[in-house]
Amino acid sequence: MPHVPLSRALPTALLLTAATSATATPLDLSQVVGLSLRELLEVEVTTVTRQEQPLKRAAAAVTVITAEEIRRSGADNIPDLLRSVPGAHVARVDGNTWAVSLRGFNGIWANRVHVLVDGRSVYNPLFGGVNWDTLDLPLDNIERIEVVRGPGGTLWGANSINGVINIITRSAAATQGDLAQLELRDPGAAAVTLRHGGQLANGAWWRVHGKLLEGDGPVDYDGREPRNGEHDGHFGARLDWDLDPDNRLRLEGEVGRGRNDQYQRATAPDRFGSFVIPDSDRFERYHLLAHWDRDLGERGRWSLQGYLQHDRREQSGGNYSIDTFDLDFQHHFRPHLDHQLSWGVGYRRVEDEVEGSYIIDILPHASDGDLFNAFLQDEITLAPTLRLTLGSKFEHNDRTGFEYQPSARLAWSPSEETTLWGAVTRAVRTPSRSHSDVVAHPLVLLQLFPFRLAPLTIAGSPEASSDVTVSWEAGVRRTLSEALTLDLAAYYNDHRSLYTFVPSATDPLRYVGTNDLDGHDAGIEVSAGWQVTPRWRLNLAYAYHQTAIDQPVASALPVGAFRAIDQAPAHLVSLRSYLDLAPNLELDGSLYFVDEPDGDGSDALDDPLRADLRLGWRPRKGLELSLTAQNLFDGSHQEFSTLQAISGQIPRTLFARATWHF
């Protein structure tokens, strides 16, 4: 009889035992994960058209992670929540660094996915991508996460080629009273979250919250002492005020600072190769946002939003600060019974300052830029079951000038249970300063003629243009029965003018930026929900992705930090299980499979299968206790490898959480 490791047998046995018990006492379908499968398809989403529409009618590949799914996920951070999204490649690099992307092109700075929080962009314009370590929202504050897989530039602008992740938080009215939450993690980490909500005499609702995180991260892959910890504290507040029946005002703000202990690569002009040094990455951030909604009755509605945002980081590889001011206006109205028109204008100003180092510098050290934008979209009802949406975003920035991003989407709903859709979209990614203005020395080599140490130099191009992608998508969303739903999507992307670095014609140790790469990728995504019994639900997601670059990647720069194509697994699978053992007792589990990706160092990746298990108990109203085990199949493993960072071994993790609403 073959030997089965206990670490693999235990979660399987628990799930089978729980599944057997699930046939005991019937419960209403809505008791599992909050909503029935049919109700989940009725959830209103706003990211596809910037207006509310039922998920089942959306002419795009959309995934919604609800508040109840967040609570039962066992996750303690936003990237882990995204692992269940079809086509999402989520990998932890070390204790505080993540690589997150949709439909390929992943890396620490995955720069083709636009991430927003309540309409506020958290995309880093200096490096491209997202600082996931600073996006440490209290998960109990999140109402839902809408993930649009595929181009979203028509409404959300540049750098949305592969998708849009829109994190929508709860209103202050929905978070009244008090919350105290304590999380303890092994290996050693702890987090405390406090929240209080109230109401003013004039009818305004408000809340304040604070969170403190102290933790140690995984051991580095070559046996160094643990140095991948997180030390983060932040405070936030929100006010929701119905000024009158037609006017609503939202004010919010947050301030935070922290330190990440980690290892960094470094170089020196008098030392061969590169070497690893301990480092502390200190950061601070704040933002202030105001949003005004006005209902015009038969003339539609409009909204005006503005925010200020500040980010600063200090580390051995260099310091930087980014200040952003953003103003956005949009108007939605129906000029004709068959037309739903949306238009808007916006302005954004970004100022940054950089203090570089020998390994990487960005010149000039100070920069500012203005972005002007406008969009127009018309949703046309061709027939009661057929809708055509046409629109485009128009932008002008100081670096690449005028950009346009049109789209056409067609949705046919022959019945209440079925929607078929197709789309063609043009989207762009504008170059970040870390590509166009970079001067880096990632390695120091031995040059023979003349005999000396000489750096490998990477130099950006001020003439860099935008990456351009034309995408064709099609999908079907169907309710097969009260207990089974299915969502299929397929896509083909034609990429032009991808930015990368290639050898200089005059200096073999110098690589220069260019938009010379073309290519394409294609894939399919499948997600299904199955209500196995009234007390047990399964959610399955599968994605296949294949990328082809016309110019062989080997001829481009073999350093992951600066390559156009980094790591893209061909197969991604996730299976989520939600089980009610009793009205106040839950057993939830997940399996994730990540195929070995193409890219730098991918042969160093370990076990591609990950299992998590959560046990939740509500002994009394308002109190929830849970115990979660992550990475059950392996004591430690590496999830991502790149020459840009020192990848850590991600350990098996146990953490307990106590949440008290009072």
N, C-alpha and C positions, 0 to 999 in steps of 0.2 A: 504494500500500500504506500503510495507516494506521501512524502512528508509535506504538510501544509503549515507554513509559519503561523504562529499564533497571532501575530500582528495583522495578517491578512484574513485569518479565519474568524477572528472575534467580531469585526464589524458586520461581516456577512451573516454570521449566526444571530447577532442581535436583530438585524433587519428581518431575517426569516422568522424568528420567534415573534417579533412585533407584528409582522404581517399576519401570522396565524391568529394572534389575539385580536386583530382588527375586525374580525368577523363577529365579535361577541355582541356588542351593544350598538344598534344603529344610531347614527347622529345625523343631523342635518348637514347637507353638503357644504354649506357656507361656514361651518365650524372649522373646516380644514383650510388653512391659509386665508381666512377672512372672507373670500368671495368664491362663488362657484365658477367653473370654467366659462360658462356662458356670461356671467357677470364680468369676468376679467376682460372679455372682448368688448364689453360696453364701456370700459374705463375711458374717460376723456383724455386725449393727448393733445399737446399744443405745439410740439417741436416740429412736426411735419409741415404745417401751414401757418404757424403762429396764431392759430385760432383753435378753439376746442372742437374736436371731432372724435367719434367713437374709434377706438383702436381697430375694430374689425373693418372699418371703411377706409383706413389710411392707405394711400397709394405709395407705400414705401415699406421697406423692411424695418419693422419697429419692434423693440422689446421693452416692456415696462416691468420694472422691479418695484413691487408695492411695499408699503410700510410693513405689512404683516410678513412678507417674504424676507424683508431686511431683518426683522426681529427674530425670525426663526432660522436665519442663515448660519448663525454661529460665527459670523465675521465680526471683526473689530476694526475694520478699515474699509474704505470705499473700493480700492482695487480688488480685494477679495470678493466683494459683492458682484463684481463684473465678470467673474469666472464663469458664471452660468449663462452668459449671453452668447448666442451662436456667433461664431466668427471672432470672438474676443480672445486675444492672446494676452494673458496676464501672467507675469513672472516676477517674483521677488528676487532682487539682485543681492541685497544685504538687509541689514536691520531697518534701513530707512529709505532705500532706493527701489523703485519699481520700473518695470518696462510694461506699458499697457498700450495696445493698439487694436484696431479693427481691420480685418481683411488685409493682413500682412503689413509690411514696412515697419516692423517693430524695432524698438531700441530704447535706451534710457531717455533719449529725447525723440520720442515718436511724434513727428511734426505734421501728421496728416489727419489728426482727430481733434475737433474743437470741443472743449469742455467748458460748460457754463454752470454757474450756481445762481439760480433765480434771475437768469438773464444777464449775469455779470460774467464776462469772459475771464477765465483763469489761465488762458494760453500765455506762455512766456514768450514775448516778442523778441527777446534778445537771443535766446538759444533755440526757440521753437519747442513745443511740447508743454508738459505740465510738471510742476513740482508737487508730486503726489504726497510727499512727506508733510507739506504745509496745508494740504487739503484734508484736515483732520476734524471734520464736522462731527458733532454728537449725532450718532446714527438715529437716535430717537427723535431728532428734530426733522428728519427727512420724511416727506410725504410720499414721494416716489422718485424713481430715476427713469427717465425716458432715454432710450438709446436708439438712434436712427443709424442703421448700418447702411452705408452708402453716402454719396455726395449730398451735402446740405448747404452748399455755398450760395444757392439762390436766395435763401433767407438769412443765413448766418455769416456769410462772407467767406473770405479766403481762409485756407488752412482747414477746411472741412471736407477734404476730398474723400476720406475713408469713412467719415461719419461724424455724428454730433452726440455728445453725452450731456444731457441736461438734467442737473440735480435740482429738484424742486422741494423746498422746505415747507414745513407746516406753517400755517398762519398762527399769529399769536393767540387768536381766539381758540384754536384747536390744542393749545398747550397750556391751559390754565392749571392753576394749582402748583404743586411742588414735585420735583423729581430729584432723587439722589441715586447715583449709580456708582458701584465699585467693581473694578475688574482687577483680578490677580492672575498673572500669567507665569507659567513655568516653561522655559527658563526665565529668570527674574525680571518682571516688569509689573507695573501697577498703574491704573488710571482711575481718576475720580472725576465725575461729572455732576454738577449741580445746576438746577434750573428752577426758576420761579416765574409764574405768569399771573397777571392781574388785569383789572379793568378800571379805567378812569371814569370820573363822573360824567364826562361828555360822551361816553360810549366807545371810546378808543380802547383797544386791547393791547397789552404789552407783555413782553417777557425779557428776562435776562438769563444768561447761562455762562458757565465757566467750566473749563476742563483742564486738568493737569495730568500729564503723562510722563512717567519715568520708567525707562526700560533698558535692558541689555539685549543685544541682537545676537545673531548666530556667529559661530567661530569661522574664521576664514578657511578657505579650502586647503591651504598648505600648513595648517596647524598653528597659526598665530593666536595670540591671546584674544579673547573676545573684545572687539572694539567696533561695534556697529550698533550703538545704543541710540535711543531717542530721549530727548528731554524737552518737553514742549508744554507751554501753557498759553491759553488764550481765553478771552472774555468777549461776549457778544450780546447785543440787544436788538430788539425788533418792536416796532409799533405799527399796528394796523388800525386805521381810523376811517369809518364810514362818515364822511363829512355831511352828506345828505344822501337821499336815495340814488342820486346819479353820480356821485363823486366819491372815490376811495383813494386813500393815501397810505403808502407803505414807506416807512423809514427803517433802515437797518444799518448796523455797523459792527465791526469786529476788530480787535487788536490782539496780536499774539507775538511771541518770541520764543526761541528755543535753540537747542544745540544738538547736532548729530555727531557722534563720535564714530569715526570710520577710518579706513585706509585709503590712501590715494597714490596714484602713480606720479612720479616726478622725474625730471631730467635736469642735468647740469652740463654746461659746455665742456667741462674737464672730466667727465665721467662716462664711461662706455655704457650703451644700452639705456635702460630705465631702471628705476628702483622704487621701492614701496616705502612710504612714510606714514606714520600715524598722523591723523588730522582731526580737527574739530571744525565742523561746518556750522557757523552761527547765522541765524536768520531772524528777521523781524518783518512783520507785515501788518497792515491795517487797511480797512476800506470803509467808506461811507456811501450809502446808496439811498436814493429817493425815487419813488415810483408813484405816478399819479394816473389813475384810470377815470375816464369820464364816459358815461352812457348818454348817447345822443338820441335815444329812442329809435324812430324809424330811420334816422340819418346814420345809424351805426354807433361806433364807439371809437375813441382814440386813447392813446396812452403816451406818456412822456416819462422817460427814465434817464437819470444821470447818476454817475458814480465817480468817486475818486479812489485810487488804489495805489498803495506803496508797498514795494518789496525790496528787501536788502539781504544780501548774503555775504559772509566773509569766510574765506577758507584759504589754504595754502596755495591753491592754484590760481587765486585771484579773488577780488571782491567786485561786487556790482550792486547797483541800485536801479530800480525802474519805478517811475512815477507815471500813472495813467489817468487821464480824464476822458470820460466817455459820455456822450449825449445821444439819445435815440428817441425818435418820434415815429409812431405808426398809427395808421387810420384804417379801420375796417368798415365797409358799408356795402349795401346792396343797391346798385343803381338800376337794376332790372331784376325781375323775379328769377331769372336763370343765371344771374351773374353775382358772384360774391367777390368783391374787389378789395384788395389790400395793397397799401403803399406805405412807404416810410422813407425817412432820411436820417442820417446820422453823422456824427463827427467824433473822431478820437484823436487825442494827442498823447504821444509817448515820449518821455525824456529818460535817457539812461546815462549812467556813468560807470566806467569800468576801470579797475586797477588790476592790470594783468601781471603775468609772471613769465618765466622763461618757457615753461611748457606750453602755455597758451596765453595769447594776448589778442585784444580786439582793438583795431585802430580805425578811426580816431577813438580816444578814450571817452569822449562825450558826444552824444548824438541826440537829436530830436527829430520827430517826424509827425506829419499830419495825415490823417486818413479821412476822406470824405466818401460817403456812400449813400446810395438810394436803391430801393427795390420796388418792384411792381409785380403783382400777381393777381390773376383772375381765375377763379374756379367756376367753370361753365357747366351747367346742367344740360347735357345734350338730350337726355331722356331720363325718366324717373329712376332708372337703374344705371345710368352711364354718366360719368363726370370726367371732364377734361380740365386739367390745371396747367396754365401757362404762366411763366414768370421769369424774371431775371434780376440779378443783383448787379449793380454798377458801382465800381470803386475807383478811387484815385489815391495813390500813395506816392510819397516822395522818392521811392526807390525804383519801382518798375513802372510807374505811371498809371495809365488807364487799364482796368481789368473788368471783364464782364463774365457772368456765370449764369447762362440761361438754362431752363429745364422745361420739359413737357412730361406730364404724368396723366395717365388714363386709368380709371378705375371702373370696373363693371361688377355690379352686385346683382346677379340674376335671382338671388333669393336671400332671405335673412341669414342663411347659414354660410353663404359663399361670397367671397370677393376675389376677383382676379384683377391684377394691376400690372402696368408696365411703365417704364420711365426711360428717358434719355436726358443726360445732364452733362454740362461742361463745367468743370471745377478747376481751381488753381490753388497752388501753394506758393506764397510769396517767400523769397529767401530771407532768413533771419540774419542778423548781424554776425552770429557765430559762424556762418558759412561765407557770406560775402566779404566780411571785414577781418577774418581771422588770420593770425600769424601764429603757428604752433610748431613746437619741436617735440613730438612724442617719443622720438628715439635719437640717440647719439651713436653714430656708426664709425667704423674705421675706414678711412679713405686711403687708398694705396698711392694715388698719384695726384697731388703730393701726399706723402705718408703723414697722416694726422687724424685727429678726431674731428668729425664733421657731423652736424645735426641733419637729420631728416626734417625738411621744412615743408610745412603745409601753408599755402597762401591762398586766401579767398580772392574772388574776383568782384570788384566794384560794379562790373557790368553784368552781374548775375541777373538772369530773368526768372520768371515764375515757371515752376513745373505746371504742366497742363494735362488734365485727364478728361477724356470723354468716356462716359459710362453708360452702358445699356443694362437695364435691370428688368426683371419680371418676377412675379410671384403669385401665389394663391394662398388664401387664408380661409379655412373651412371648419365649421363645427360639424363633426361627423355624427355626434350623438350628445346627450347630456353629459356623458362621461368621457368624451374624447374630442380633442381639438388638434388641428394640424396646421402648420404654417411653413410654406416652402418659399424660398427665394433663390434666384440665380442671377449672376452678374458677369459682365465682361467689361474690362477697363482697358482703354488704349491710352498709354502714357507717352507723352512727348516732352522733350527738353528737361529730363530729370537732371538734377544738379548733383555732381559728384566731383572728385578730384582725380586728375590724371597726371602722369609724368610730364615734366617740362621738356620741351624740345632741346633746351640748351644745358640743363643741369639735371643729371640722373637722381640727385638727392633732393630735388624740389618738385613738389606736386602743386598744381594750380587748379583753381575751381573752374568748372565749365558746365554748360548745360547740354552736353553731347550724348547723353544716354536716352534711348527710347526703349519701349517695351510694352508688355501687356500682361494682365493677369485675369484669371477667371475663377469662379468658384460657385458652390451651392451651399445653402444653409437650410437646415431642417430643425424645427422645434415642434414638440408635441406635448400636450398635457393629457394625462390619463387619470381619471378618478377610479382607482382600482376597486375600492370599497368606499362606503360613506365616510370612513375614518382614515383613508390612506390615499394620498395623491403622489403621482410621479410626474416630473418634468424632465424631458429629454431634449438635449440640443446637440446637433452634429454640424460640423462645417468642414468642407474640403476647399483648399485654396492652392492654386498653382501659379507661379510667377515665371515669366520668361523675359529676359533682357536682350535686346538685339545685339548690343555690344557686350561681349563677355565681361562679367564683373571682375574676373581675374586681372583684366588690364587696367581696372580702376584701383584706387588706393585701398590697400588691404588693411585698413585700420577702421574698426567698427564705428568709432565716433564720427567719422566723416563720410561713410559710405551711403549712397542713395538707397541701397537694398541691404538690410541687415538680416534679421532673423524672422522667418515666416514658416511656421509648421504647416505641413500639408493637411494634417487631420487634427481636429479638435473635437473632443466629446465631453459632455457633462451630463450627469444624471443626478437629479435632486429628488429626495424622498421626504415627504411630510406625513407624519403619522401621529394621530391622537390615540395614545394608550388609554386615556381617560379624559374627562372634560378638563382636568387641570394638569395633565401630564402629557408631555410631547417627546417624541423621539424622531429626530431629523438627521438625515445623512446626505452625503454627496460623494460622488466619484468623478474625478477629472482625469482625462487622458490627453496628453500633449505629445504629438508626434515629434520626433527629433527634427529641429528646424535646420534650414540652410542658413549659413552665416558664420561669422568668426567664432571659432572655438566651440561650435555646436557638438563636436564629438566628445566634449568633456561633460556634457549633461548627463545626469543620472536617471534614476527610475522615472519613467514618464507618467506613471499612474499615482494619483494622490487620492486619499480617502479622508474625509472629515466626518465626525459624529457629534451630535448635540443632544443632550437630555435637558428638557426644561420642565420646571415644576412651579405651579402657582398655588402655594399653600393657603393664601387668603387674597381677598380682593386688593388690588394695587401692588402686590408684592410678587416678584418673579425671581426665581433662582435657576441658574443654568450652568451646566458643565459642558465644555466643548473640547474635543480632542482633534487636532489637525495633524496631517501627515502620518496617519496611522501605519502606513505600509513600510515606512523607512525611518530609521533613527535620525538621519540627516541626508540631505541631497541638494544638488545644485539645480536651480531652475533656469538660470540664464547665464550666458557667458559672452563677454565682450571685452575688447582690449581697452575700452574707455574707463572701466572701473574694476575694482577688486571684488570679484563675486564671492559671496559667502555661502557656506553650507546652511541650508534652511532646516532647522531641527524639528523633530516631533514636538508639538506644543500642546500643553494643557492650560486652559484658562477657565476660571470661574467668574461668573457675573451675577451680581445682585442688583436688581432694579426695583426701586420703591416709588410709586406714585401716591402722593398724599395731598 
